[in-house]
Amino acid sequence: MDTVDKCKTSGARGASDASDEQELLIKAVQSEEKPILQHLMQFYFYDFSEYVYCDVETDGWFGAYPALDSYWEDSGKYPFFIMQNGKYAGFVFVRWVEKLVPESTEQLQQGHYSIAEFFVMKKYRRSGIGRVAAEWVFNQFKGNWEVFQMGNNKPAHQFWVAIINDYTNGNFSERTENGRTIQTFIS
C-alpha cells in the first residue's frame, strides 16, 4: 500500500482556532526509509521500556525490532510514518492477522487487522495527532479489528478506549487475555 494522505488537526491540546490548524501526513514507509524508522523506534523503545523489561545493549542502543524487514517482504503488513508539518511525529504499523476457523469439514479463513505498533513522539502528544492517525488507519483498513495494550500500560489503554469508543459510538468489546487488554470492533 503506497499511501500518502493529508489530514488536518487542531493546535495543541485540541484548540479549535482555524489559525492553529496543522497539516498531518500519514505516509507509507518505503524500504529505503527504513533507517529513519529504525531511528524513531529508539524513542519508542525508550518510552516502552517503562512497561517491559528492556535495556540498551552494549553499544548504547536498544536492539533491533524483530522482523522489521517483514513489513516490506510479507503481505498484510503496512508501516506508516505520522508527520506533522513535514516533521516526523511518529509511526504506526498495521498488520492483518489471519485465522483458520473450522466449520464442519472445511476451514474458513477469517482474520482481523491489528495495530502492531503505534508511536507518537512526546512533543506531539495531546494535540489530536494520535486520534487522527488512528481514525485514518481504521478508515483505510475496513473490517474486523483487535487493538491491544499491555495490561500495565494504563496511558495506552485510556487512549485506545477513548479513540475506539468515539470511533465506534461505543460499539466495541473488551477482554483481558495473557496480560493484555484487547478491544474488538468493526471499522
Sequence and secondary structure as in RCSB ss.txt:
>XXXX:A:sequence
MDTVDKCKTSGARGASDASDEQELLIKAVQSEEKPILQHLMQFYFYDFSEYVYCDVETDGWFGAYPALDSYWEDS
GKYPFFIMQNGKYAGFVFVRWVEKLVPESTEQLQQGHYSIAEFFVMKKYRRSGIGRVAAEWVFNQFKGNWEVFQM
GNNKPAHQFWVAIINDYTNGNFSERTENGRTIQTFIS
>XXXX:A:secstr
   EEEEEE SGGG   GGG EEEEEEE  GGGHHHHHHHHHHHHHHHTTTS     TTSS    TTTTHHHHST
TEEEEEEEETTEEEEEEEEEEEEEEEEETTEEEEEEEEEEEEEEE GGGTTTTHHHHHHHHHHHHS SEEEEEEE
TT HHHHHHHHHHHHHHHTT  EEEEETTEEEEEEE 
